[in-house]
Structure formats: C-alpha cells, structure tokens
C-alpha cells in the first residue's frame, strides 16, 4: 500500500510539530544510541552463537531503534535498545527452528534420538528464571500482573484490559514500563540482580 503525497506531508507535519525532524532524530541517535554500542555488542556476542552474525544483528537493532524513533523518541533509551536486541534474537531463533512437520514425523520412524539439554544448560536456565522472577517481583503489583498476562500468558492488550477492568492505554503503559524496567534490571547496570555481593 503506497503512501499518498498528502499522507507524506501529514506525517512530516506531525514530526515537525512534535519536534522530530530527521536531523533531530539523527542527533538523538548519535548522542543516545551509538554510545551504547560496546554494551550492545557484548550482549550480542554473549547471546548469539554465530559470531559472524554479530555485526549484522547490531545493524538490524540500530535500524529498528531508528524506525521506532521516527514515531516517538523512546525514553529511557538503554532498556529500549536491549529490548529490541532481545526481541531480534528471539525472532532469529524462532526463524531458525522452523522445521517442516513432515520432518518431525519422520524422526519418529527413523528412531533418531532427540537432543535434550545438558545439565549445564538446565542450571543456566534455572538461574535465568530465578533472575527473571526476582526482577518481576521488583515491579509494582499491577504492572507485574499486566506483564505476566501479556508476555508470559500471551493475552492480548484487549483481553488484559477486559480481565483487569482497566483501559487499553493503561495496559500499554504498564507493559512498556514493565518491559523497560525488566530490561534495565536484567541487562543494564543493575544486572547483579539476585547475586550476592
């Protein structure tokens, strides 16, 4: 669906009225996002097994952050960047794990053993779950409830709104606040969460 010249002018007018010119976004990006590059690269190297993909992943994160900033400058920036990075990695993992259903059925007839995670992966997963639980407990109760319903139980914003009897905009605010706080707690300077000094 193409953008009409009139729609393009409306979008440009909206950005100008909100103080979001291309130069303004570019300046914000250089000031706020690029200084996070070292931490972002470290996160990507730690989280992604194929090291040759790291530069491409970082560029994709930057593109997604920039596109989001064209609509609204995200605040705070650091958690937003790491949420984008985490979501990109999740998308990539999902994409790489897609297997035709016929292949899964054939594994049973071939008697191929399914690889179960080793003990080290189990320990790491349990540690990550403990850290996530500790971070969730630091959220305000209503915010935590919205995050659990939306991100863990997979309910839509409308379903959460109906279940909790709150407005859709309130659900969106709680989700954004909760995810930003969790990202900061889990991936930011406060990543020592759950560890003893």
C-alpha positions in Angstrom: 0.0 0.0 0.0 1.7 3.2 -1.2 1.9 6.4 0.7 0.0 9.3 -0.9 1.8 12.7 -1.2 -0.9 14.1 1.1 -0.2 11.4 3.8 3.5 12.0 3.4 3.0 15.7 4.1 0.8 14.9 7.1 3.5 12.6 8.5 6.2 15.2 8.0 4.0 17.9 9.6 3.3 15.6 12.5 7.0 15.0 13.1 7.8 18.7 12.8 5.0 19.6 15.2 6.4 17.0 17.7 10.0 18.4 17.2 11.1 15.2 15.4 12.9 16.3 12.3 15.3 13.9 10.6 18.2 15.9 11.8 16.8 15.8 15.3 16.4 12.0 15.2 19.9 11.7 13.7 21.4 13.8 16.5 19.4 11.9 19.2 20.7 8.6 17.7 24.3 9.7 17.7 24.0 11.1 21.3 21.9 8.4 22.9 22.1 5.2 21.0 25.6 4.9 19.5 27.4 5.3 22.9 25.6 2.0 23.9 27.4 0.1 21.1 30.1 -1.5 23.3 27.4 -2.9 25.7 25.2 -3.9 22.8 28.0 -5.8 21.1 28.9 -7.5 24.3 25.3 -8.6 24.8 25.0 -9.9 21.2 28.3 -11.8 21.5 27.2 -13.4 24.8 23.7 -14.2 23.5 24.2 -15.3 19.8 26.3 -18.5 19.0 27.3 -17.5 15.4 29.8 -14.7 15.9 29.9 -13.9 12.2 26.3 -12.6 12.5 27.0 -10.1 15.3 27.7 -7.0 13.1 24.5 -7.7 11.0 22.5 -8.2 14.2 23.7 -4.8 15.6 22.8 -3.1 12.3 19.3 -4.6 12.5 18.9 -3.4 16.1 20.0 0.1 15.0 17.5 0.1 12.1 14.7 -1.0 14.4 15.5 1.6 17.0 15.8 4.3 14.4 12.4 3.4 12.9 10.8 3.4 16.3 12.3 6.8 17.0 10.7 8.2 13.8 7.3 7.6 15.5 8.3 8.6 19.0 11.7 9.0 20.8 11.9 6.2 23.3 12.7 7.1 26.9 14.7 5.7 28.6 16.9 4.6 25.7 19.2 1.9 27.1 16.4 -0.6 28.1 14.6 0.1 24.8 17.7 -0.8 22.8 18.2 -4.0 24.7 14.6 -5.0 24.4 14.9 -4.5 20.7 18.1 -6.6 20.6 16.5 -9.4 22.7 13.4 -9.4 20.5 15.5 -9.6 17.4 17.4 -12.6 18.8 14.1 -14.3 19.7 12.9 -13.7 16.2 16.1 -15.2 14.7 15.9 -18.3 17.0 12.2 -18.9 16.0 13.1 -18.5 12.4 16.0 -20.9 12.6 14.0 -23.5 14.5 11.2 -23.8 12.0 11.1 -27.4 10.8 8.6 -28.9 8.3 6.0 -31.0 10.1 6.9 -34.0 7.8 10.5 -33.9 9.1 9.3 -34.2 12.7 7.1 -37.1 11.9 10.0 -38.9 10.0 12.2 -38.6 13.1 10.0 -41.0 15.0 10.1 -43.6 12.2 13.9 -43.3 11.9 14.4 -43.8 15.7 16.5 -40.6 15.9 17.2 -39.5 19.5 16.0 -36.0 20.4 18.8 -33.9 21.9 17.8 -33.0 25.4 19.5 -30.0 27.1 22.6 -31.0 29.2 22.9 -30.3 32.9 24.8 -27.1 32.3 22.0 -25.7 30.2 19.5 -26.7 32.8 21.5 -24.9 35.5 21.8 -21.8 33.3 18.1 -21.8 32.5 17.2 -22.1 36.2 19.5 -19.2 37.1 17.9 -17.1 34.3 14.4 -18.0 35.6 15.4 -17.0 39.2 16.8 -13.7 37.9 13.6 -13.1 35.9 11.4 -13.9 38.9 13.4 -11.6 41.2 13.1 -8.8 38.6 9.4 -9.4 38.2 9.0 -9.1 42.0 10.5 -5.7 41.8 7.7 -4.4 39.6 4.7 -2.6 41.1 1.9 -5.2 41.6 -0.4 -4.0 38.8 2.4 -3.6 36.4 3.7 -7.1 37.2 0.2 -8.5 36.7 -0.1 -6.9 33.2 3.4 -8.1 32.2 2.7 -11.6 33.3 -0.6 -11.7 31.5 0.7 -10.1 28.3 4.2 -11.6 28.0 4.0 -14.9 29.8 0.4 -16.0 29.4 0.2 -14.3 25.9 -3.0 -12.4 26.3 -3.7 -9.5 24.0 -4.0 -6.0 25.3 -7.8 -6.1 24.8 -8.0 -9.4 26.8 -5.9 -7.9 29.6 -8.0 -4.8 29.7 -11.2 -6.8 30.0 -9.8 -9.2 32.6 -8.4 -6.4 34.9 -11.1 -3.8 34.2 -8.6 -1.2 33.1 -8.2 0.9 29.9 -6.2 -0.3 26.9 -3.9 2.7 27.2 -3.2 1.8 30.8 -2.4 -1.7 29.8 0.0 -0.3 27.1 1.7 2.0 29.7 2.1 -0.9 32.2 3.6 -3.2 29.5 6.0 -0.5 28.3 7.1 0.4 31.9 7.3 -3.2 33.0 9.4 -4.3 30.0 11.7 -1.3 30.2 12.2 -1.9 33.9 12.9 -5.6 33.4 15.3 -4.9 30.6 17.2 -2.5 32.8 17.2 -4.9 35.7 18.3 -7.9 33.6 20.6 -6.3 31.1 21.5 -2.9 32.4 23.9 -1.7 35.1 21.7 -3.5 37.7 22.4 -6.9 36.2 23.8 -8.1 39.5 20.1 -8.8 40.5 19.9 -11.9 42.6 23.6 -12.2 43.1 25.1 -11.9 46.5 27.9 -9.2 47.0 
